[in-house]
Amino acid sequence: MLVFSKVFYVVTPFLCRLDLSYNLLGDEGAKQLASLMGPGPRASALSSLQLRSNDIGPEGAEALCGALRNTRSLRRFDISMNPLGKEGGLLVVSLLQKSPELLELLMGDTKSDIDDVLVALAAVLRRHPSQLKVLDVQNPRIFTLQEDHTVHLGKMLRNNTTITELYLGKQRMRDDGARQLVDFLLENKVLRVLDLRCNELGAEAAYSLGTLLAHGSELVSLNLSCNRIGEKDNVEGARAIAEGLTHNSKLQHLDLNHNELCCQALSLLGDSLQKSNLDSLRLFHNHWDQPSSYLFHTILNSRMRRQQLKADFTTSEVDQHIHICKVEVK
């Protein structure tokens, strides 16, 4: 980074996007990068800085946030997968407070404290004007199962009029946390993408989310992969989501992979597709049988839909037996 800083020092005022993701940058490298952008607003044209998956800690975060406070052109900041910890996470929150022009903040998997960093983040977004549209806070450090942070995030979302994409994966969110979050989201009309992958959501959480879908939700993408909605052959969660889909005209993408959905749950979802506008579905990693396989074989080959359903699986018929095969979805 010392060599990099010397080479690019002269052209720093003209840099628009800088991507140094997946390298070996530590605190010293971050300090060198900060010196490249300051003192003063030297990186006056920088709109995107991506530092994903390096080794930047609190000291490096302090130097970077200090330099970026003077960069008013910054719209995207990706510091994900760096060991910022509690101190570094709070520094990024402080940067957001002083950078209302920032549009995308990605700070997932940064070992940030869920009680302090996430609560502080929610408070800043609730009390201070911001144009933030994309927020990624996946996989924080969790020291409690009280789920107080979901209440703070929910209160923020109830009044927020800018955030359109929210990523809350690996938060150990359970049914009660999802219920509280949905209670606030019922008043939100701007959120378009909600990612709740890799949590502990069961049938009751699915019931809450089904209620959200059925009552005027503006979501176009909902990711519920790697939860436990169909645990122990429970079909009530799938039934609630299926009913929500039949009353929802906005949702276009739904991911329910790795939810232990049984054949009856899959069939309930299949029946709802005939009344929904869903365009994309990910469902392969569940428990298929012949009736549910045949139902989706009919759906995927139907010409009655407005447009063909894009799924992460396809079907084929061999000797009057329907086979489900995985396909890659871009």
C-alpha positions as CSV (number, residue, x, y, z in Angstrom):
1,M,0.0,0.0,0.0
2,L,3.0,2.3,0.5
3,V,4.0,1.8,-3.1
4,F,0.3,2.0,-4.3
5,S,-0.1,5.3,-2.4
6,K,3.0,6.9,-4.0
7,V,2.0,5.8,-7.5
8,F,-1.6,7.0,-7.3
9,Y,-1.1,10.1,-5.1
10,V,-1.0,12.5,-8.1
11,V,-4.2,11.1,-9.7
12,T,-6.2,10.7,-6.4
13,P,-8.5,13.7,-7.2
14,F,-9.6,11.9,-10.3
15,L,-10.3,8.4,-8.8
16,C,-14.0,7.5,-9.0
17,R,-14.0,3.9,-7.9
18,L,-11.4,1.9,-5.9
19,D,-11.8,-1.8,-5.2
20,L,-9.1,-3.5,-3.0
21,S,-11.3,-6.4,-1.9
22,Y,-9.9,-9.8,-1.0
23,N,-6.3,-8.7,-0.3
24,L,-4.2,-8.8,2.8
25,L,-4.6,-5.2,4.0
26,G,-4.2,-4.7,7.7
27,D,-4.3,-1.6,9.9
28,E,-1.0,-0.2,8.4
29,G,-2.3,-0.6,4.9
30,A,-5.5,1.1,5.8
31,K,-3.5,4.0,7.3
32,Q,-1.6,4.3,4.0
33,L,-4.8,4.3,2.1
34,A,-6.2,7.0,4.4
35,S,-3.1,9.2,3.8
36,L,-3.8,8.8,0.1
37,M,-7.2,10.4,0.5
38,G,-6.2,13.1,2.9
39,P,-5.6,15.4,4.7
40,G,-8.3,17.5,3.2
41,P,-10.8,16.3,0.5
42,R,-8.1,15.0,-1.9
43,A,-10.3,12.2,-3.2
44,S,-13.0,14.6,-4.2
45,A,-14.4,12.4,-7.0
46,L,-14.3,9.0,-5.1
47,S,-17.8,7.5,-5.2
48,S,-17.1,3.9,-4.3
49,L,-14.6,2.3,-1.9
50,Q,-14.6,-1.5,-1.6
51,L,-12.4,-3.1,1.0
52,R,-14.2,-6.4,1.5
53,S,-12.4,-9.3,3.1
54,N,-9.1,-7.8,4.3
55,D,-7.7,-7.7,7.8
56,I,-8.5,-4.1,8.8
57,G,-9.1,-3.6,12.5
58,P,-10.2,-0.7,14.8
59,E,-7.0,1.3,14.1
60,G,-7.3,1.1,10.4
61,A,-11.0,1.9,10.6
62,E,-10.3,5.0,12.6
63,A,-7.8,6.3,10.0
64,L,-10.2,5.4,7.1
65,C,-13.3,7.0,8.7
66,G,-11.3,10.1,9.5
67,A,-10.3,10.5,5.8
68,L,-13.7,9.6,4.4
69,R,-15.5,12.3,6.4
70,N,-14.0,14.8,4.0
71,T,-15.0,12.8,0.9
72,R,-18.5,14.2,0.2
73,S,-18.7,12.3,-3.1
74,L,-18.7,8.8,-1.5
75,R,-21.8,6.9,-2.2
76,R,-20.8,3.2,-1.6
77,F,-18.6,1.9,1.2
78,D,-17.9,-1.8,1.6
79,I,-16.0,-2.8,4.7
80,S,-17.5,-6.3,5.1
81,M,-15.5,-9.2,6.3
82,N,-12.9,-7.2,8.2
83,P,-12.3,-7.6,12.0
84,L,-13.5,-4.2,13.0
85,G,-14.9,-5.3,16.3
86,K,-17.1,-3.1,18.5
87,E,-14.8,0.0,18.4
88,G,-14.3,-0.2,14.6
89,G,-18.0,-0.7,14.1
90,L,-18.9,2.3,16.1
91,L,-16.4,4.4,14.0
92,V,-18.3,3.3,10.9
93,V,-21.6,4.3,12.5
94,S,-20.1,7.7,13.3
95,L,-19.0,8.0,9.6
96,L,-22.5,7.3,8.5
97,Q,-23.8,10.0,10.9
98,K,-21.5,12.6,9.3
99,S,-22.0,11.4,5.7
100,P,-25.7,11.8,4.9
101,E,-24.9,11.5,1.2
102,L,-23.8,7.8,1.5
103,L,-26.2,5.5,-0.4
104,E,-24.8,2.0,0.3
105,L,-23.1,0.7,3.5
106,L,-21.9,-2.9,3.7
107,M,-20.5,-3.9,7.0
108,G,-21.5,-7.5,7.4
109,D,-19.3,-10.1,9.1
110,T,-17.1,-7.4,10.8
111,K,-17.3,-8.9,14.4
112,S,-19.3,-5.9,15.4
113,D,-21.3,-6.1,18.7
114,I,-25.0,-6.6,18.2
115,D,-26.0,-4.7,21.3
116,D,-23.9,-1.6,20.8
117,V,-23.1,-1.2,17.1
118,L,-26.4,-2.3,15.6
119,V,-28.4,-0.4,18.2
120,A,-26.3,2.7,17.6
121,L,-26.7,2.3,13.8
122,A,-30.5,2.1,14.2
123,A,-30.5,5.2,16.4
124,V,-28.4,7.2,13.9
125,L,-30.7,6.2,11.0
126,R,-33.8,7.1,13.0
127,R,-32.6,10.4,14.4
128,H,-30.4,11.9,11.7
129,P,-31.2,12.6,8.0
130,S,-29.7,10.1,5.6
131,Q,-30.1,9.0,2.0
132,L,-28.9,5.5,2.7
133,K,-30.6,2.9,0.5
134,V,-28.6,-0.3,1.0
135,L,-27.7,-1.6,4.5
136,D,-25.8,-4.9,5.1
137,V,-25.2,-5.9,8.7
138,Q,-25.1,-9.7,8.4
139,N,-23.4,-11.9,11.0
140,P,-22.7,-9.6,14.0
141,R,-21.3,-10.8,17.3
142,I,-24.2,-12.0,19.5
143,F,-24.0,-12.1,23.2
144,T,-27.7,-12.2,24.0
145,L,-30.8,-14.0,22.9
146,Q,-33.1,-11.1,23.9
147,E,-33.4,-9.8,20.3
148,D,-33.6,-6.2,21.5
149,H,-31.8,-5.1,18.4
150,T,-34.7,-6.2,16.2
151,V,-36.9,-3.7,18.1
152,H,-34.5,-0.9,17.4
153,L,-34.1,-1.9,13.8
154,G,-37.9,-2.1,13.5
155,K,-38.5,1.3,15.0
156,M,-36.0,2.7,12.5
157,L,-37.7,1.0,9.6
158,R,-41.1,2.2,10.6
159,N,-40.1,5.8,9.9
160,N,-37.3,5.4,7.4
161,T,-38.2,6.5,3.9
162,T,-34.9,5.8,2.1
163,I,-33.7,2.2,2.8
164,T,-34.8,-0.1,0.0
165,E,-32.5,-3.1,0.7
166,L,-31.8,-4.6,4.1
167,Y,-29.6,-7.7,4.8
168,L,-30.1,-9.3,8.2
169,G,-28.6,-12.8,7.7
170,K,-27.0,-14.8,10.6
171,Q,-28.6,-12.6,13.4
172,R,-29.9,-15.6,15.3
173,M,-33.4,-14.1,14.8
174,R,-36.2,-16.3,16.1
175,D,-40.0,-16.2,15.8
176,D,-40.6,-13.5,18.4
177,G,-37.9,-11.2,16.8
178,A,-39.5,-11.7,13.4
179,R,-42.9,-10.9,14.7
180,Q,-41.7,-7.7,16.2
181,L,-39.8,-6.7,13.0
182,V,-42.9,-7.4,10.9
183,D,-45.1,-5.3,13.3
184,F,-43.0,-2.3,12.3
185,L,-42.6,-3.2,8.6
186,L,-46.3,-3.1,8.2
187,E,-46.0,0.7,8.2
188,N,-43.0,0.7,5.9
189,K,-43.7,1.3,2.2
190,V,-40.2,1.7,0.7
191,L,-38.4,-1.5,1.6
192,R,-38.0,-3.7,-1.5
193,V,-35.4,-6.3,-0.6
194,L,-35.4,-8.2,2.8
195,D,-32.8,-10.8,3.4
196,L,-33.3,-13.0,6.5
197,R,-31.2,-16.0,5.5
198,C,-29.5,-18.2,8.1
199,N,-31.5,-17.3,11.1
200,E,-33.7,-19.5,13.4
201,L,-37.1,-18.6,11.9
202,G,-39.8,-21.2,12.4
203,A,-43.5,-21.6,11.4
204,E,-44.6,-18.7,13.7
205,A,-42.1,-16.3,12.0
206,A,-43.4,-17.5,8.6
207,Y,-47.0,-16.7,9.7
208,S,-45.9,-13.1,10.5
209,L,-44.1,-12.8,7.2
210,G,-47.2,-14.2,5.4
211,T,-49.2,-11.5,7.1
212,L,-46.8,-8.9,5.9
213,L,-47.1,-10.2,2.3
214,A,-50.9,-10.2,2.5
215,H,-51.2,-6.6,3.8
216,G,-49.8,-4.3,1.2
217,S,-46.1,-5.2,1.4
218,E,-43.9,-3.5,-1.2
219,L,-41.2,-6.2,-1.1
220,V,-40.0,-7.5,-4.4
221,S,-37.4,-10.0,-3.0
222,L,-37.6,-12.1,0.2
223,N,-34.8,-14.4,1.2
224,L,-35.7,-17.0,3.9
225,S,-33.1,-19.7,3.0
226,C,-31.5,-21.7,5.8
227,N,-34.2,-21.4,8.4
228,R,-36.5,-24.0,10.0
229,I,-39.9,-23.1,8.6
230,G,-40.8,-26.7,7.8
231,E,-39.1,-28.3,10.8
232,K,-40.7,-31.7,11.9
233,D,-43.0,-31.7,8.9
234,N,-44.7,-28.5,10.0
235,V,-46.8,-27.1,7.1
236,E,-48.4,-24.1,8.8
237,G,-45.5,-21.8,8.0
238,A,-45.6,-22.7,4.3
239,R,-49.4,-22.4,4.4
240,A,-49.1,-18.8,5.8
241,I,-46.6,-17.8,3.1
242,A,-48.7,-19.4,0.4
243,E,-51.8,-17.5,1.5
244,G,-49.7,-14.3,1.6
245,L,-48.5,-14.9,-2.0
246,T,-52.1,-15.2,-3.2
247,H,-52.8,-11.7,-1.9
248,N,-49.6,-10.1,-3.0
249,S,-48.9,-8.6,-6.4
250,K,-45.5,-7.1,-5.7
251,L,-43.2,-10.0,-4.7
252,Q,-41.1,-11.3,-7.6
253,H,-38.4,-13.4,-5.9
254,L,-38.7,-15.9,-3.0
255,D,-35.9,-18.1,-1.6
256,L,-37.0,-21.0,0.7
257,N,-34.1,-23.3,0.3
258,H,-32.9,-25.4,3.2
259,N,-36.1,-25.1,5.3
260,E,-36.9,-28.8,5.6
261,L,-40.2,-28.3,3.8
262,C,-42.1,-31.5,3.4
263,C,-44.1,-32.6,0.3
264,Q,-47.4,-31.1,1.6
265,A,-45.7,-27.8,2.3
266,L,-44.2,-27.8,-1.2
267,S,-47.6,-28.5,-2.7
268,L,-49.2,-25.6,-0.8
269,L,-46.6,-23.3,-2.2
270,G,-47.1,-24.7,-5.7
271,D,-50.9,-24.1,-5.5
272,S,-50.3,-20.5,-4.5
273,L,-48.1,-19.9,-7.6
274,Q,-51.0,-20.1,-9.9
275,K,-52.5,-17.0,-8.2
276,S,-49.3,-15.0,-7.6
277,N,-47.0,-12.9,-9.7
278,L,-43.8,-14.6,-8.5
279,D,-41.2,-14.7,-11.2
280,S,-38.3,-16.3,-9.4
281,L,-38.3,-19.2,-6.9
282,R,-35.5,-21.1,-5.1
283,L,-36.8,-24.3,-3.5
284,F,-34.6,-27.2,-4.6
285,H,-33.1,-28.1,-1.2
286,N,-36.2,-29.4,0.5
287,H,-38.0,-32.8,0.8
288,W,-39.6,-33.7,-2.6
289,D,-42.0,-36.5,-3.3
290,Q,-43.9,-37.5,-6.5
291,P,-47.1,-35.4,-6.0
292,S,-45.1,-32.2,-5.3
293,S,-42.7,-33.0,-8.1
294,Y,-45.6,-33.5,-10.5
295,L,-47.3,-30.3,-9.4
296,F,-44.1,-28.2,-10.2
297,H,-43.5,-30.1,-13.4
298,T,-47.0,-28.9,-14.5
299,I,-46.2,-25.3,-13.3
300,L,-42.8,-25.1,-15.0
301,N,-44.3,-26.3,-18.3
302,S,-47.5,-24.3,-18.2
303,R,-48.3,-21.7,-20.8
304,M,-50.9,-20.1,-18.7
305,R,-48.5,-18.0,-16.7
306,R,-47.7,-14.4,-17.8
307,Q,-44.0,-15.5,-18.0
308,Q,-42.2,-18.6,-17.3
309,L,-41.2,-19.2,-13.7
310,K,-37.5,-19.0,-13.1
311,A,-36.5,-21.6,-10.5
312,D,-33.3,-23.2,-9.2
313,F,-34.5,-26.6,-10.3
314,T,-36.0,-28.2,-13.4
315,T,-38.1,-31.3,-13.9
316,S,-38.0,-34.2,-16.2
317,E,-40.3,-37.2,-16.8
318,V,-38.7,-40.6,-17.2
319,D,-40.9,-43.7,-17.2
320,Q,-43.8,-41.8,-15.7
321,H,-41.6,-40.7,-12.9
322,I,-40.8,-37.0,-12.2
323,H,-37.3,-36.1,-11.4
324,I,-36.2,-32.8,-9.8
325,C,-32.8,-31.5,-10.9
326,K,-30.9,-28.5,-9.6
327,V,-29.9,-25.8,-12.0
328,E,-27.8,-22.7,-11.4
329,V,-29.8,-19.4,-11.3
330,K,-28.0,-16.2,-12.1
